[in-house]
Amino acid sequence: MAHQHGAGRIAAAVTGAPGAAVLASLAVPAVLPVAADVRLLIALLAVLPAVATAACLALLARSAVRAWVASALVAAVAAVVLVLA
């Protein structure tokens, strides 16, 4: 059975998910109690797998709306963590 709204899921995988993944990969190390250079290293090492995983999960979403909502939710949580950290 073919998925509906393939273009929307592709758009979310190409634009929304990578941005949310980059924000998340910056937010997670921001709360770690380690030196700043170690936090930068963790963020740099985590960003590529996070972007690839986010794009794949957006493509596997049941609909375009779910893909966009998931990307927006991850980005919002990461932004809150970055602001509060």
N, C-alpha and C positions, 0 to 999 in steps of 0.2 A: 504494500500500500504506500503510495507516494505521500510525502509530507506536503501540507499546504503552506503557502506563504514562504516559499524557498528564498525569494529575493530579500525578504525582511530578515530572515535568519542569517543569510550571507552578509547583509549590511551590518548586522549586529556583530558578526564574527570578525569583520574587517575593521570596523570603526569603534564600536562600543566596548567590546570585550578586551582588546589590548589596552585601551586607556584605563579601564578598571583594574586590569592586572598590574599595570605599572604603578597605579596609586596604592594597590594592596602591597606590592613588593617594597614600596617606600614606607608604608605604615607599619608593617610588622617589625622591621628592625628599629623603628623609631621608639618602640616601647621596651626594647631589650636593654638590660643594665650592663652594657659593655662600652668600650671606648668608641669614639666616633669613627675611627678608621675601620674598625671591625664591623660596625653597622653599615658603612658604605660597602664593604666587601660582601656582606650578606645580601644587601639589596641588589648589587650587581650580579651576584651568582643566582639569585632567585628570579630575576626578571624574565629571562628567556624561557625557562620552563613554565612560568606563570602565564606568559602571553600565549604560548602554544596550547597550554591546557585550557585557557579561557576561550580561545578561538574554537577549539574542538568541542567544548561543551556548548558553546552558542550554536554551533552547527547541529548538535544532537538534540537541541531543545525541541519540544513538541510543536511550538509555534513561535512566530516572530515576537509576539508580545512577551512570551516567557523569556526569550533570549534577551530582550531589551530590559525587562524588569530585573532579571538577575544581574545584568551588567550595571544597571543603575543602583541596585541595592549594594553590591560590592563596592562601587565607587563612593556611595554615600557613607557607608560604614568606614571605609578607609579615610575619607576626608575628615570625618569626625575624629578619628584616632589621631590624624596628623595635627588637627587644630588643638586637641586637648593635650597632646604630648609635648 
